[in-house]
Amino acid sequence: MNIIDDAISTEATRKNVRLMIPVMIHWAKTGHNEHTYGDLTHAIGKSKFSGIGHALYCCYRIQTKYISR
């Protein structure tokens, strides 16, 4: 079972979530807690990304539905 494929319906959002999760885990593990949407956008290699809020919500849904059981 692939959690991201199961939880997210569009391939573009799946791709963005797969890029975002490792960055956010790294930030959490290293105590970086004052980043912005712009920092995350840059960290995943995009110069502009209007769908970051939706992708973050998908990350949240994955975490609450599958990981925090």
N, C-alpha and C positions, 0 to 999 in steps of 0.2 A: 504494500500500500504506500502510495506517495501522498503524504499529507498535503503538500502544496497543491498538487493536481486535484485532489479531492475537495479542497476548501475553496479554490479560486477557479472561476469559469473561463477567464480569458487568458490566452497565452502571453500577451504583453504584460499583464499584471503579474502573472506567475514569474516571468523573467525578472521584473523589477523587485519582487519580493525575494527571489533567490539572491539578488545582488545586495539587498538591504539587510537581511538577517545577519550575515557574518559581520558586517560593519557595526550594527547595533550591539551584537554580542561582544565584539572587541571593545567598543566604547564602554559597555557596562562592566566588563572585567577589569578595565584599566581605570575606572573611576571618572571617565569623561561624561559628565552629565549636563553640560551646558551647551550642547550643540543645537543648531537651528535646522529648519527644513533645507536651507541653502547649503549648509555643511553636508547634510546627507545626500542631497542632489549631487554635489561635487564629488563626494566619496564614492558614489556608484558610477561615476564617469559621465554624467550628463551636465550639459551647460545650462539647460533649462528643462524643468519638469513640472508640468501643471497637475499631474496625477499623483503627487507624492502623498497627499492626505488619504486618498483611497487605498494606495498600496500600504500605508501605515496601518490603516484600519484592518486590512486583510492580515497583516502581521499580528495584530492584536487578536483577531478572530482565531487564527491558528493557535496562538499561545493559550487562549482561554478554552478553546474547544478540545485541543489535543494534548497539550503539554501540562496544563495545570489540573489534571484530573485528580 
